């Protein structure tokens, strides 16, 4: 094996890989050029030179390139700077940050007064390395040769020729400028030969001079690239044949030499472009020949003589034994060999190369007929680093795609319309459809059998329609796996049509949307359960529906709900429509504890309990005999907890095979437990409200009885006192009239009726009203009647009998509540207080059936009533009480618009007796 083509020994160092992007020159006639371009300008006048070079440098600065302008007399550095300043307003900034340098030709080319090719090349090395380190896109150079003298012409042409090869594969563009006045025909030919192309600026016109070799090379490179490896061997064989013919055909030497030079140039350029070097290896002598590109690939100096040891030095340590063994075997077997291995470069980077060697068919034998003394291999070394990186990138991309498909449960596929065979099925497709990829590609019939029987007809109709119409298709269907599991699939297919319009195949994807469908079903079920809870459906009905919603989502799943008894120790049957009735009865009354199966333990611990194998788990030891006859093997249970943390019950999932819960099952279990907790707590809250309402009703009844007792005592007092007085007066009168001389005048005076006095005290009327509201609120709530107050602030107290005023407010407020019992919605009792014209004005308003105007006074008549069971005494007594306090009571209203009762009390310290 042998190394790669490298340029002139003093070549510009390789700073960055060859850039393939085109660079703007700023010279319209030239246009864009690639990196590694070396061209020249013949100019007639100094103005032509300045116009071209200024535009060239300006474009470089604008494209983040480091620029170097080498000027020669009569043009000075100051002239160049002023010309460039006019085109580049920010030139001072570029000069300050050293993005451009303007140097004199004698300082650059003729240090110490002599032209040193190696020193100049070393200068390019330094500039290119610095520019790369500072982050520039590359280096743009222009150098004028007006300084060049005859004695330096040959050396400078050698320099230009070396530079022409050295710039290749570098981020470097070089424009050399020659004054036409200093160049004769021979000089112009030398210049054109040593540059890739030339342009001339004369009398305001442009001309482009491109060498024939350059044109031919560009066309030939494209052709050679296509079949490079074969051409390397073919050209090597041709060159050997030409060499043999040269010894026989001396007269044709010149023609053959020219053809050989052209072929070698083409071959060298083709090798450079394709990163393929050639080698020759004489096995007996160990002599190795490398092309320049092989030297370049292995990064060895062409001045060295390559050996097998050189190869092993560059070989990656992990591949060294393999390479040594392969070469040794090739030397023994003398057969074609081909292998790939890695190179470890001096800078630590790694390259990949492919080596192909063929035994030479041109070996010659010695006099005894033995060919072993001249046996050799010829072959090629190709730098495949980029292709390896591309392959690695492709593998990573394929890995990312496979992982993305796995995470999203998306399988990709391609199937041919003719024959219906699958051309591609991704790994995720196999997982989704439950096929084993090791068993081979499933047939169309096998794939069709996976479709759920109930969906097969519509699936087939969709496919047939897409084939007939050559159209896209999209649908959702179910598949049935061998284990009985049902999956929901969303598939999209796209037709591929040939150039002639024939339908060739379909490409598309299939997504497992089972989880989405399950989530949708659970959400729908959750909504239905919440609706049932909102309308106060029976708890048993809610729990049974909840169990059925969860069971419908998982094949083979059985669920149950147990409710914790009021004693907090025993679990009672809640709902288990799919469990055997005998099993439900057997666990009814289960005592919770630390080893009470899944449900009893979950309620005891107040945390989820997962039992993957009932027959093995110690938690089920006391109940294993109960579960085993029914085939239950796995059970996981979650406690139903109140907001206070108290256990209310449990929700359990049963399976008839040992297994643990999936994430989807755990989410469903959490949802079910949450909804069950809402339903149970709502039921408990409803029962608590009913108990509270009954207690409030009982309290109201007691309060009313107490108040009626006080009222009775008051009335009895008021009735007994006049009766007793009348009785006493009558007896006294009889005594007086029974005298011998009846005292009629005294009896008449004693017979006068005197009303008994009140028990007055200072009363806060607003406070009294609030007391009555507390007393009657439960009665109002019973009929959904709200009570509202509008009190005047700082209301004066009145001197009144508190008990009698309580009687008045109770009578008026109960009348209002009674009037609103039969109304529907929005019923309201309003009590207002204010001061009006020195008196307290109190009103009680309802939104009931209303009061006809003709009854406004009649209702205060004794024994007049509008109630079925009324006595007709409440309002007359209330009016007499108010009047006894110096006030007035009256009513107002209209049919269907409610009624208002108002009364006044004097805002003074005393009421009328």
Secondary structure, DSSP 4 states (H G I P E B T S, - for coil): ---B----TTPPP--SPPP-SEEE-S-TTT-EEETTEEEEEEESSHHHHHHHHHHHHHHHHHTT-EEEEEE-TTS-HHHHHHHHHHH-TTHHHHHHTTSEEEEEHHHHT-GGGS--HHHHHHHHHHHHHHHHHTT-S-EEEEEE-TT--HHHHHHHHHHHHHHHHHTTTSSEEEEEEEEGGG--HHHHHHHHHTSSEEEEEETTEEEEEE-HHHHHHHHHHHHHHHTHHHHHHHHHHHHHHHHHHHHH-GGGHHHHHHHHHHHHHHHHHHHHHHTEEEEEEETTT--EEE-HHHHHHHT--TTSPP-HHHHHHHB-GGGHHHHHHHHHHHHHH---EEEEEEEE-TTS-EEEEEEEEEE-TT----TTS--GGG-EEEEEEEE-HHHHHHHHHHHHHHHHHHHHHHHHTEEEEEEETTT--EEEE-HHHHHHHT--GGG-PPPHHHHHHHB-TTTHHHHHHHHHHHHHHT--EEEEEEEE-TTS-EEEEEEEEEEEE-TTS-EEEEEEEEEE-HHHHHHHHHHHHHHHHHHHHHTT--HHHHHHHHHHHHHTTSTT-EEEEEEE-TTSSEEEEEE-TTS-HHHHHHHTTEEPSTTSHHHHHHHHHTS-EEES-TTT-GGGGGGHHHHHTTT--EEEEEEEE-TTS-EEEEEEEEESS-----HHHHHHHHHHHHHHHHHHHHHHHHHHHHHHHHHHHHHHHHHHHHHHHHHHHHHHHHHHHHHHHHHHHHHHHHHHHTSTT--HHHHHHHTS--PPP---EEE-HHHHHHHHHHHHHHHHHHTT-EEEEEEPTTPPPEEE-HHHHHHHHHHHHHHHHHHHTTS-S--EEEEEEEEETTEEEEEEE--SSB--GGGTTGGGSTT--SSSS--S-HHHHHHHHHHHTT--EEEEE-BTS-EEEEEEEESSS----
